[in-house]
Amino acid sequence: MSKITSLAVSVSICGFVAVWLFLTLGTILIWAAFVAWACFFAFGGDATAFITTIISNAFGVFVASTTAVVIISLPLGEVLGATVWPALVVAVSIALYILAANFPPFASIPGTTFGYASTFAYLLQTPDRFTSEALLSISFTSSYFVVFVSMAIGTCFALASAKGSEILVGKKNEAPG
């Protein structure tokens, strides 16, 4: 079986299981899982990619969630403007996470960006999530938890699909890219 065919079969099977699981549980985000899944393969689809994806996505989720807390907690929007204040906080947070790439665990700027963007997608497109109550809760309404868990599970499915592809092709499989 070719590499692409084996990957198509393996990802399809794992994708079926992931969608069923996420829809059954109902609290985790399948789209965030798929973002992490793609991140894993973009980073090479191996054990190193697994670690890089988990760390960088988690860092992005942390920075974005903390950015949201700062936007909400400091009432500078009344002084600087409802659009200037969030834009300024986001700009500073992006500069900080890019500068953090000087430290090896945070070196993956794209992976951090995937986590960051997924977090703001969740916060801005899900009613009642961009609030202090939701952000600071220890529950799956908090982006700190739900986006990270969704992306971590997606990364696990990505690893499983890569391993499944290797089994189907009959040897170590290189990630297409």
Sequence and secondary structure as in RCSB ss.txt:
>XXXX:A:sequence
MSKITSLAVSVSICGFVAVWLFLTLGTILIWAAFVAWACFFAFGGDATAFITTIISNAFGVFVASTTAVVIISLP
LGEVLGATVWPALVVAVSIALYILAANFPPFASIPGTTFGYASTFAYLLQTPDRFTSEALLSISFTSSYFVVFVS
MAIGTCFALASAKGSEILVGKKNEAPG
>XXXX:A:secstr
  HHHHHHHHHHHHHHHHHHHHHHH SS HHHHHHHHHHHHHTTSSHHHHHHHHHHHHHHHHHHHHHHHHHHHST
THHHH TTHHHHHHHHHHHHHHHHGGGSGGG  HHHHHHHHHHHHHHHHHSTT SSHHHHTSSSTTSHHHHHHHH
HHHHHHHHHHHHHHHHHHHTS      
